[in-house]
Protein backbone atom coordinates (compact mmCIF):
# COMPACT_ATOMS: atom_id res chain seq x y z
CA UNK A 1 0.00 0.00 0.00
CA UNK A 2 2.85 2.41 0.85
CA UNK A 3 4.28 1.91 -2.63
CA UNK A 4 0.92 2.42 -4.30
CA UNK A 5 0.37 5.98 -2.99
CA UNK A 6 3.48 7.49 -4.66
CA UNK A 7 2.65 5.70 -7.91
CA UNK A 8 -0.89 7.11 -7.92
CA UNK A 9 0.42 10.60 -7.15
CA UNK A 10 2.91 10.42 -10.02
CA UNK A 11 0.22 9.18 -12.40
CA UNK A 12 -2.09 12.04 -11.41
CA UNK A 13 0.65 14.62 -11.91
CA UNK A 14 1.55 13.17 -15.29
CA UNK A 15 -2.07 13.50 -16.41
CA UNK A 16 -1.99 17.25 -15.70
CA UNK A 17 0.18 18.57 -18.49
CA UNK A 18 1.52 22.13 -18.23
CA UNK A 19 -0.73 23.19 -21.09
CA UNK A 20 -3.84 22.04 -19.23
CA UNK A 21 -2.75 23.89 -16.11
CA UNK A 22 -1.87 27.00 -18.11
CA UNK A 23 -5.17 27.07 -20.04
CA UNK A 24 -7.18 28.62 -17.20
CA UNK A 25 -4.51 31.21 -16.47
CA UNK A 26 -4.17 32.18 -20.13
CA UNK A 27 -7.92 32.40 -20.59
CA UNK A 28 -8.24 34.59 -17.48
CA UNK A 29 -5.43 36.87 -18.67
CA UNK A 30 -7.10 37.25 -22.05
CA UNK A 31 -10.39 38.13 -20.38
CA UNK A 32 -8.54 40.73 -18.29
CA UNK A 33 -7.04 42.08 -21.51
CA UNK A 34 -10.59 42.71 -22.73
CA UNK A 35 -11.34 39.78 -25.03
CA UNK A 36 -14.77 38.18 -25.05
CA UNK A 37 -15.23 34.90 -23.21
CA UNK A 38 -15.77 32.81 -26.38
CA UNK A 39 -12.68 34.25 -28.09
CA UNK A 40 -10.55 33.95 -24.94
CA UNK A 41 -11.58 30.30 -24.46
CA UNK A 42 -10.97 29.38 -28.09
CA UNK A 43 -7.65 31.19 -28.37
CA UNK A 44 -6.34 29.95 -25.00
CA UNK A 45 -6.92 26.37 -26.12
CA UNK A 46 -4.82 26.83 -29.26
CA UNK A 47 -2.15 29.01 -27.65
CA UNK A 48 -1.45 26.71 -24.70
CA UNK A 49 -0.93 23.85 -27.15
CA UNK A 50 1.52 25.82 -29.30
CA UNK A 51 3.49 28.23 -27.08
CA UNK A 52 5.99 27.64 -24.28
CA UNK A 53 5.21 28.56 -20.70
CA UNK A 54 7.73 31.42 -20.99
CA UNK A 55 5.93 32.83 -24.00
CA UNK A 56 2.56 32.47 -22.30
CA UNK A 57 3.88 34.31 -19.25
CA UNK A 58 4.92 37.24 -21.45
CA UNK A 59 1.41 37.41 -22.89
CA UNK A 60 -0.20 37.24 -19.44
CA UNK A 61 1.16 40.74 -18.82
CA UNK A 62 -1.09 42.25 -21.49
CA UNK A 63 -3.96 44.07 -19.85
CA UNK A 64 -6.27 46.72 -21.15
CA UNK A 65 -9.66 48.12 -21.77
CA UNK A 66 -12.15 46.23 -23.90
CA UNK A 67 -10.10 45.25 -26.93
CA UNK A 68 -10.97 43.87 -30.31
CA UNK A 69 -9.06 40.86 -31.55
CA UNK A 70 -7.05 43.16 -33.82
CA UNK A 71 -6.09 45.37 -30.86
CA UNK A 72 -5.01 42.30 -28.89
CA UNK A 73 -2.88 41.04 -31.79
CA UNK A 74 -1.24 44.48 -32.02
CA UNK A 75 -0.50 44.32 -28.28
CA UNK A 76 1.16 40.94 -28.79
CA UNK A 77 3.21 42.41 -31.66
CA UNK A 78 4.75 44.87 -29.16
CA UNK A 79 5.97 41.94 -27.03
CA UNK A 80 8.51 41.22 -29.77
CA UNK A 81 8.10 37.44 -30.02
CA UNK A 82 7.51 36.40 -33.65
CA UNK A 83 6.25 32.92 -32.79
CA UNK A 84 3.83 34.25 -30.17
CA UNK A 85 2.57 36.80 -32.69
CA UNK A 86 2.08 34.15 -35.38
CA UNK A 87 0.20 31.79 -33.05
CA UNK A 88 -1.91 34.62 -31.64
CA UNK A 89 -2.82 36.04 -35.05
CA UNK A 90 -3.71 32.64 -36.50
CA UNK A 91 -5.69 31.73 -33.38
CA UNK A 92 -7.58 35.03 -33.53
CA UNK A 93 -8.43 34.50 -37.20
CA UNK A 94 -9.52 30.89 -36.78
CA UNK A 95 -11.55 31.57 -33.63
CA UNK A 96 -13.24 34.69 -35.04
CA UNK A 97 -14.16 32.87 -38.25
CA UNK A 98 -15.59 29.89 -36.38
CA UNK A 99 -13.10 27.48 -37.94
CA UNK A 100 -11.63 26.71 -34.50
CA UNK A 101 -13.74 26.06 -31.45
CA UNK A 102 -12.90 25.42 -27.82
CA UNK A 103 -12.69 21.70 -27.10
CA UNK A 104 -15.26 20.49 -24.61
GIQUITA-V820488 format. One record per residue. RES is the residue in one small letter. PSI is psi in whole degrees, -180 to 180 (* if undefined). OMEGA is omega in whole degrees, 0 to 359 (* if undefined). NEAR is the number of other C-alpha atoms within 8 Angstrom. Layout:
<<RES:PSI:OMEGA:NEAR> <RES:PSI:OMEGA:NEAR>>
//
This chain:
<<x:-41:181:4> <x:-32:180:5> <x:-25:182:6> <x:-38:183:7> <x:-49:177:8> <x:-35:179:8> <x:-41:178:8> <x:-42:179:8> <x:-43:179:8> <x:-41:179:8> <x:-40:179:8> <x:-42:178:8> <x:-38:179:8> <x:-31:180:7> <x:-24:180:6> <x:88:180:8> <x:157:178:8> <x:-34:181:7> <x:-35:178:8> <x:-40:179:9> <x:-36:182:9> <x:-25:185:10> <x:-51:182:11> <x:-39:179:9> <x:-41:180:9> <x:-45:179:12> <x:-45:179:12> <x:-42:180:9> <x:-38:180:12> <x:-36:175:14> <x:-42:178:11> <x:-28:178:9> <x:-6:174:13> <x:5:179:12> <x:155:177:14> <x:159:181:7> <x:-46:180:7> <x:-42:179:6> <x:-42:179:11> <x:-44:181:13> <x:-47:181:10> <x:-48:183:14> <x:-39:180:14> <x:-39:178:13> <x:-50:181:11> <x:-43:186:9> <x:-39:180:12> <x:-23:176:15> <x:-22:191:7> <x:-18:183:7> <x:155:178:11> <x:164:178:7> <x:-35:178:9> <x:-43:178:6> <x:-42:179:10> <x:-37:178:12> <x:-38:177:8> <x:-42:183:9> <x:-25:178:9> <x:-21:182:11> <x:-13:182:7> <x:117:178:11> <x:158:178:10> <x:180:176:8> <x:178:178:6> <x:118:184:7> <x:148:169:11> <x:169:176:8> <x:-39:179:8> <x:-41:177:7> <x:-41:180:8> <x:-44:178:11> <x:-41:177:12> <x:-36:176:8> <x:-41:179:9> <x:-36:178:14> <x:-39:182:10> <x:-17:177:6> <x:-30:176:8> <x:22:179:7> <x:108:185:9> <x:-41:180:7> <x:-43:178:7> <x:-40:178:10> <x:-46:180:12> <x:-47:180:8> <x:-42:180:11> <x:-46:181:12> <x:-44:180:9> <x:-37:177:8> <x:-43:179:13> <x:-45:181:12> <x:-46:181:8> <x:-41:181:10> <x:-42:180:13> <x:-34:182:8> <x:-14:183:7> <x:3:180:7> <x:-21:176:7> <x:137:179:9> <x:154:175:7> <x:137:176:8> <x:139:178:5> <x:*:*:2>>
//
